[in-house]
Amino acid sequence: MIPGPGDLRLVTLAERPDLGDRLSDHNGAAWPTFMLQDPVADRLWHHLDDELAAWQFVLLDADDEIVVGGNSAPLAWDGTVDGLPEGWDEQFERTVAGLQAGVVPNTLGALQVVVAPDRQGQGLAARMVEIFRRQARAAGFRALIACVRPTDKHRYPLTPIERYAAWTRADGLPFDAWIRLHSRLGGRVVRPAPASMTITGAVAEWERWTGFRFPDSGEYVLPFATNPVSVDRDADRVVYHDANVWVVHDLAG
C-alpha cells in the first residue's frame, strides 16, 4: 500500500480488486449520460480493471469510502508533439495495442481524475496528478501525458479549442482551471485535440441521453458539451467531438 495524502490511504485496483464496481460508479456519476457512450472506452475499459489494474489509483477515507479515483495507463511515445495520439480515444487504443503487442511503454497516460463531490475544492485533483507523476517517475517513464478535458470549455462551446487553450488570466496563467492546475504542477500545453473523443448515435439515442429534442438537422449546443453536436435527421445520425488539450509533464532529470 502506498501512503496517501493526509487522512487518506492510496491503493491500486490491483491491491483492491473488490473496489472495481464502486470505482466505476464513482467515476460514472461525474459525467452526463452522453459522455458515457464513447465506443473506444466501452470496448477497452476492461483492460484497466485487468492487465492495467496496478495503474488505477484510489484514495480512500477512514471509512473505506472512495474520495478520489485516478485512471491511467502506460504507453509508448517518441517524445515529439507530432508523435502524440490524436486524442483521448487514440491514446487508449495505442495503450492496448502496445500491451497486446508486447511493446515496452515509456510514458504514463492519464485518463481521468474524479473527486467525490463533497471533497472538491480541497486540492485532491492535484494530489492525484502528483501521484501519477510520482508513479510514472518510479517506473522510469520519460513523461506523464494527459489529454485534458478543460473544466470550463463547455461554457464556451462555440470557441475553437485552439483559441480557448491559449486564453490566459491577468497573471499569465492558463484561463482554464484544469489546464492551470497541470501547469502549476509542471505540465506544459503542447497542442489542442479538437476531436479527442468521438461519440455518435441515432437521433432517438441522443434525445434519450440528453433529454433534448432535435427537430431539425443542424448544430446544437448542449450542457457540458465542449463543442456543438451535429444532427443529421435524414441520415438519423448525431456526431459529437469532445475537445481536449494535450499537456505533457516531462519527468526526466
TORKOL-4160 file (C-alpha; in steps of 0.2 Angstrom, whole numbers, padded with zeros to 4 digits, m for minus):
253
<pt num="1" X="0000" Y="0000" Z="0000"/>
<pt num="2" X="0006" Y="0017" Z="m0005"/>
<pt num="3" X="0005" Y="0031" Z="0008"/>
<pt num="4" X="m0009" Y="0044" Z="0004"/>
<pt num="5" X="m0011" Y="0062" Z="0007"/>
<pt num="6" X="m0017" Y="0067" Z="0025"/>
<pt num="7" X="m0030" Y="0056" Z="0032"/>
<pt num="8" X="m0032" Y="0046" Z="0015"/>
<pt num="9" X="m0025" Y="0030" Z="0010"/>
<pt num="10" X="m0019" Y="0026" Z="m0008"/>
<pt num="11" X="m0022" Y="0009" Z="m0015"/>
<pt num="12" X="m0022" Y="0002" Z="m0033"/>
<pt num="13" X="m0035" Y="m0008" Z="m0041"/>
<pt num="14" X="m0023" Y="m0022" Z="m0041"/>
<pt num="15" X="m0022" Y="m0022" Z="m0022"/>
<pt num="16" X="m0040" Y="m0019" Z="m0020"/>
<pt num="17" X="m0049" Y="m0028" Z="m0035"/>
<pt num="18" X="m0065" Y="m0028" Z="m0024"/>
<pt num="19" X="m0066" Y="m0009" Z="m0027"/>
<pt num="20" X="m0069" Y="m0011" Z="m0046"/>
<pt num="21" X="m0088" Y="m0009" Z="m0046"/>
<pt num="22" X="m0088" Y="0005" Z="m0033"/>
<pt num="23" X="m0074" Y="0014" Z="m0043"/>
<pt num="24" X="m0085" Y="0013" Z="m0059"/>
<pt num="25" X="m0100" Y="0020" Z="m0050"/>
<pt num="26" X="m0089" Y="0034" Z="m0043"/>
<pt num="27" X="m0082" Y="0039" Z="m0059"/>
<pt num="28" X="m0098" Y="0037" Z="m0069"/>
<pt num="29" X="m0108" Y="0048" Z="m0058"/>
<pt num="30" X="m0097" Y="0063" Z="m0063"/>
<pt num="31" X="m0102" Y="0063" Z="m0081"/>
<pt num="32" X="m0118" Y="0066" Z="m0091"/>
<pt num="33" X="m0125" Y="0051" Z="m0100"/>
<pt num="34" X="m0119" Y="0056" Z="m0117"/>
<pt num="35" X="m0101" Y="0056" Z="m0111"/>
<pt num="36" X="m0103" Y="0038" Z="m0106"/>
<pt num="37" X="m0106" Y="0032" Z="m0124"/>
<pt num="38" X="m0089" Y="0033" Z="m0131"/>
<pt num="39" X="m0086" Y="0016" Z="m0141"/>
<pt num="40" X="m0067" Y="0016" Z="m0138"/>
<pt num="41" X="m0070" Y="0017" Z="m0119"/>
<pt num="42" X="m0084" Y="0004" Z="m0120"/>
<pt num="43" X="m0073" Y="m0008" Z="m0129"/>
<pt num="44" X="m0056" Y="m0006" Z="m0120"/>
<pt num="45" X="m0060" Y="m0001" Z="m0102"/>
<pt num="46" X="m0060" Y="m0019" Z="m0095"/>
<pt num="47" X="m0041" Y="m0019" Z="m0098"/>
<pt num="48" X="m0039" Y="m0006" Z="m0084"/>
<pt num="49" X="m0048" Y="m0017" Z="m0072"/>
<pt num="50" X="m0037" Y="m0032" Z="m0078"/>
<pt num="51" X="m0020" Y="m0031" Z="m0085"/>
<pt num="52" X="m0018" Y="m0012" Z="m0080"/>
<pt num="53" X="m0025" Y="m0013" Z="m0063"/>
<pt num="54" X="m0009" Y="m0008" Z="m0055"/>
<pt num="55" X="m0011" Y="0009" Z="m0064"/>
<pt num="56" X="m0028" Y="0013" Z="m0057"/>
<pt num="57" X="m0027" Y="0023" Z="m0041"/>
<pt num="58" X="m0040" Y="0026" Z="m0027"/>
<pt num="59" X="m0039" Y="0037" Z="m0012"/>
<pt num="60" X="m0049" Y="0030" Z="0002"/>
<pt num="61" X="m0055" Y="0039" Z="0018"/>
<pt num="62" X="m0055" Y="0031" Z="0036"/>
<pt num="63" X="m0072" Y="0023" Z="0032"/>
<pt num="64" X="m0065" Y="0015" Z="0016"/>
<pt num="65" X="m0076" Y="0026" Z="0005"/>
<pt num="66" X="m0069" Y="0032" Z="m0012"/>
<pt num="67" X="m0063" Y="0050" Z="m0011"/>
<pt num="68" X="m0053" Y="0051" Z="m0027"/>
<pt num="69" X="m0052" Y="0039" Z="m0042"/>
<pt num="70" X="m0037" Y="0041" Z="m0054"/>
<pt num="71" X="m0037" Y="0031" Z="m0070"/>
<pt num="72" X="m0021" Y="0030" Z="m0080"/>
<pt num="73" X="m0012" Y="0018" Z="m0092"/>
<pt num="74" X="0006" Y="0016" Z="m0099"/>
<pt num="75" X="0010" Y="0018" Z="m0117"/>
<pt num="76" X="0025" Y="0021" Z="m0129"/>
<pt num="77" X="0028" Y="0038" Z="m0135"/>
<pt num="78" X="0043" Y="0045" Z="m0145"/>
<pt num="79" X="0043" Y="0062" Z="m0136"/>
<pt num="80" X="0038" Y="0073" Z="m0150"/>
<pt num="81" X="0022" Y="0083" Z="m0152"/>
<pt num="82" X="0018" Y="0075" Z="m0169"/>
<pt num="83" X="0020" Y="0058" Z="m0160"/>
<pt num="84" X="0006" Y="0061" Z="m0148"/>
<pt num="85" X="m0010" Y="0052" Z="m0151"/>
<pt num="86" X="m0024" Y="0062" Z="m0160"/>
<pt num="87" X="m0033" Y="0062" Z="m0143"/>
<pt num="88" X="m0040" Y="0053" Z="m0129"/>
<pt num="89" X="m0048" Y="0039" Z="m0139"/>
<pt num="90" X="m0032" Y="0036" Z="m0149"/>
<pt num="91" X="m0021" Y="0036" Z="m0133"/>
<pt num="92" X="m0032" Y="0022" Z="m0126"/>
<pt num="93" X="m0031" Y="0012" Z="m0142"/>
<pt num="94" X="m0012" Y="0014" Z="m0143"/>
<pt num="95" X="m0010" Y="0008" Z="m0125"/>
<pt num="96" X="m0020" Y="m0008" Z="m0128"/>
<pt num="97" X="m0012" Y="m0011" Z="m0145"/>
<pt num="98" X="0005" Y="m0009" Z="m0137"/>
<pt num="99" X="0000" Y="m0020" Z="m0122"/>
<pt num="100" X="m0006" Y="m0034" Z="m0134"/>
<pt num="101" X="0010" Y="m0032" Z="m0145"/>
<pt num="102" X="0022" Y="m0033" Z="m0130"/>
<pt num="103" X="0028" Y="m0015" Z="m0133"/>
<pt num="104" X="0038" Y="m0008" Z="m0119"/>
<pt num="105" X="0030" Y="0008" Z="m0113"/>
<pt num="106" X="0040" Y="0023" Z="m0108"/>
<pt num="107" X="0026" Y="0035" Z="m0104"/>
<pt num="108" X="0011" Y="0036" Z="m0092"/>
<pt num="109" X="m0005" Y="0042" Z="m0100"/>
<pt num="110" X="m0018" Y="0050" Z="m0088"/>
<pt num="111" X="m0036" Y="0045" Z="m0092"/>
<pt num="112" X="m0046" Y="0054" Z="m0079"/>
<pt num="113" X="m0047" Y="0060" Z="m0061"/>
<pt num="114" X="m0064" Y="0061" Z="m0052"/>
<pt num="115" X="m0065" Y="0069" Z="m0035"/>
<pt num="116" X="m0081" Y="0065" Z="m0024"/>
<pt num="117" X="m0092" Y="0080" Z="m0024"/>
<pt num="118" X="m0091" Y="0083" Z="m0005"/>
<pt num="119" X="m0072" Y="0083" Z="m0006"/>
<pt num="120" X="m0070" Y="0095" Z="m0021"/>
<pt num="121" X="m0060" Y="0111" Z="m0018"/>
<pt num="122" X="m0048" Y="0103" Z="m0007"/>
<pt num="123" X="m0034" Y="0101" Z="m0019"/>
<pt num="124" X="m0036" Y="0082" Z="m0021"/>
<pt num="125" X="m0036" Y="0083" Z="m0040"/>
<pt num="126" X="m0019" Y="0090" Z="m0039"/>
<pt num="127" X="m0014" Y="0076" Z="m0027"/>
<pt num="128" X="m0019" Y="0063" Z="m0039"/>
<pt num="129" X="m0009" Y="0071" Z="m0053"/>
<pt num="130" X="0006" Y="0071" Z="m0042"/>
<pt num="131" X="0003" Y="0053" Z="m0038"/>
<pt num="132" X="0003" Y="0050" Z="m0057"/>
<pt num="133" X="0019" Y="0059" Z="m0059"/>
<pt num="134" X="0027" Y="0050" Z="m0044"/>
<pt num="135" X="0022" Y="0033" Z="m0050"/>
<pt num="136" X="0027" Y="0036" Z="m0068"/>
<pt num="137" X="0044" Y="0043" Z="m0062"/>
<pt num="138" X="0046" Y="0027" Z="m0051"/>
<pt num="139" X="0043" Y="0016" Z="m0066"/>
<pt num="140" X="0057" Y="0025" Z="m0076"/>
<pt num="141" X="0045" Y="0033" Z="m0088"/>
<pt num="142" X="0050" Y="0049" Z="m0098"/>
<pt num="143" X="0034" Y="0058" Z="m0096"/>
<pt num="144" X="0016" Y="0059" Z="m0090"/>
<pt num="145" X="0004" Y="0065" Z="m0104"/>
<pt num="146" X="m0014" Y="0070" Z="m0102"/>
<pt num="147" X="m0027" Y="0074" Z="m0115"/>
<pt num="148" X="m0035" Y="0086" Z="m0103"/>
<pt num="149" X="m0054" Y="0090" Z="m0104"/>
<pt num="150" X="m0054" Y="0108" Z="m0100"/>
<pt num="151" X="m0065" Y="0112" Z="m0085"/>
<pt num="152" X="m0074" Y="0127" Z="m0092"/>
<pt num="153" X="m0074" Y="0124" Z="m0111"/>
<pt num="154" X="m0092" Y="0118" Z="m0111"/>
<pt num="155" X="m0096" Y="0136" Z="m0106"/>
<pt num="156" X="m0088" Y="0142" Z="m0122"/>
<pt num="157" X="m0094" Y="0129" Z="m0135"/>
<pt num="158" X="m0093" Y="0140" Z="m0150"/>
<pt num="159" X="m0075" Y="0145" Z="m0147"/>
<pt num="160" X="m0062" Y="0134" Z="m0156"/>
<pt num="161" X="m0052" Y="0124" Z="m0144"/>
<pt num="162" X="m0036" Y="0131" Z="m0152"/>
<pt num="163" X="m0041" Y="0148" Z="m0146"/>
<pt num="164" X="m0048" Y="0143" Z="m0129"/>
<pt num="165" X="m0032" Y="0133" Z="m0125"/>
<pt num="166" X="m0022" Y="0149" Z="m0127"/>
<pt num="167" X="m0033" Y="0160" Z="m0116"/>
<pt num="168" X="m0024" Y="0167" Z="m0100"/>
<pt num="169" X="m0028" Y="0176" Z="m0085"/>
<pt num="170" X="m0021" Y="0193" Z="m0080"/>
<pt num="171" X="m0007" Y="0184" Z="m0070"/>
<pt num="172" X="m0002" Y="0175" Z="m0086"/>
<pt num="173" X="m0008" Y="0158" Z="m0080"/>
<pt num="174" X="m0020" Y="0147" Z="m0091"/>
<pt num="175" X="m0038" Y="0153" Z="m0090"/>
<pt num="176" X="m0045" Y="0136" Z="m0088"/>
<pt num="177" X="m0044" Y="0129" Z="m0070"/>
<pt num="178" X="m0039" Y="0111" Z="m0075"/>
<pt num="179" X="m0026" Y="0116" Z="m0088"/>
<pt num="180" X="m0020" Y="0129" Z="m0075"/>
<pt num="181" X="m0018" Y="0115" Z="m0062"/>
<pt num="182" X="m0007" Y="0105" Z="m0073"/>
<pt num="183" X="0003" Y="0120" Z="m0077"/>
<pt num="184" X="0006" Y="0124" Z="m0059"/>
<pt num="185" X="0012" Y="0105" Z="m0057"/>
<pt num="186" X="0025" Y="0107" Z="m0071"/>
<pt num="187" X="0014" Y="0102" Z="m0086"/>
<pt num="188" X="0016" Y="0111" Z="m0102"/>
<pt num="189" X="0002" Y="0113" Z="m0115"/>
<pt num="190" X="0008" Y="0107" Z="m0132"/>
<pt num="191" X="m0007" Y="0106" Z="m0144"/>
<pt num="192" X="m0026" Y="0106" Z="m0145"/>
<pt num="193" X="m0035" Y="0090" Z="m0148"/>
<pt num="194" X="m0052" Y="0096" Z="m0156"/>
<pt num="195" X="m0058" Y="0078" Z="m0159"/>
<pt num="196" X="m0051" Y="0069" Z="m0144"/>
<pt num="197" X="m0066" Y="0058" Z="m0142"/>
<pt num="198" X="m0080" Y="0055" Z="m0154"/>
<pt num="199" X="m0097" Y="0049" Z="m0149"/>
<pt num="200" X="m0110" Y="0045" Z="m0162"/>
<pt num="201" X="m0128" Y="0038" Z="m0162"/>
<pt num="202" X="m0145" Y="0039" Z="m0169"/>
<pt num="203" X="m0156" Y="0054" Z="m0166"/>
<pt num="204" X="m0168" Y="0045" Z="m0154"/>
<pt num="205" X="m0152" Y="0039" Z="m0144"/>
<pt num="206" X="m0145" Y="0056" Z="m0142"/>
<pt num="207" X="m0163" Y="0063" Z="m0137"/>
<pt num="208" X="m0163" Y="0049" Z="m0123"/>
<pt num="209" X="m0145" Y="0053" Z="m0117"/>
<pt num="210" X="m0148" Y="0072" Z="m0116"/>
<pt num="211" X="m0166" Y="0075" Z="m0113"/>
<pt num="212" X="m0166" Y="0087" Z="m0128"/>
<pt num="213" X="m0176" Y="0086" Z="m0144"/>
<pt num="214" X="m0168" Y="0089" Z="m0161"/>
<pt num="215" X="m0182" Y="0093" Z="m0173"/>
<pt num="216" X="m0171" Y="0098" Z="m0187"/>
<pt num="217" X="m0154" Y="0095" Z="m0194"/>
<pt num="218" X="m0140" Y="0107" Z="m0189"/>
<pt num="219" X="m0128" Y="0111" Z="m0175"/>
<pt num="220" X="m0135" Y="0111" Z="m0157"/>
<pt num="221" X="m0126" Y="0117" Z="m0141"/>
<pt num="222" X="m0129" Y="0106" Z="m0126"/>
<pt num="223" X="m0125" Y="0107" Z="m0107"/>
<pt num="224" X="m0107" Y="0100" Z="m0103"/>
<pt num="225" X="m0103" Y="0098" Z="m0122"/>
<pt num="226" X="m0086" Y="0106" Z="m0127"/>
<pt num="227" X="m0092" Y="0108" Z="m0145"/>
<pt num="228" X="m0109" Y="0109" Z="m0153"/>
<pt num="229" X="m0116" Y="0092" Z="m0159"/>
<pt num="230" X="m0120" Y="0089" Z="m0177"/>
<pt num="231" X="m0138" Y="0082" Z="m0181"/>
<pt num="232" X="m0142" Y="0075" Z="m0197"/>
<pt num="233" X="m0160" Y="0069" Z="m0197"/>
<pt num="234" X="m0160" Y="0062" Z="m0214"/>
<pt num="235" X="m0146" Y="0050" Z="m0210"/>
<pt num="236" X="m0153" Y="0048" Z="m0192"/>
<pt num="237" X="m0136" Y="0052" Z="m0186"/>
<pt num="238" X="m0129" Y="0063" Z="m0172"/>
<pt num="239" X="m0110" Y="0066" Z="m0171"/>
<pt num="240" X="m0101" Y="0074" Z="m0156"/>
<pt num="241" X="m0082" Y="0078" Z="m0155"/>
<pt num="242" X="m0076" Y="0081" Z="m0137"/>
<pt num="243" X="m0062" Y="0095" Z="m0137"/>
<pt num="244" X="m0047" Y="0092" Z="m0126"/>
<pt num="245" X="m0029" Y="0099" Z="m0124"/>
<pt num="246" X="m0013" Y="0089" Z="m0124"/>
<pt num="247" X="m0002" Y="0093" Z="m0108"/>
<pt num="248" X="0015" Y="0085" Z="m0106"/>
<pt num="249" X="0024" Y="0083" Z="m0089"/>
<pt num="250" X="0042" Y="0080" Z="m0093"/>
<pt num="251" X="0049" Y="0068" Z="m0079"/>
<pt num="252" X="0067" Y="0066" Z="m0085"/>
<pt num="253" X="0081" Y="0073" Z="m0073"/>
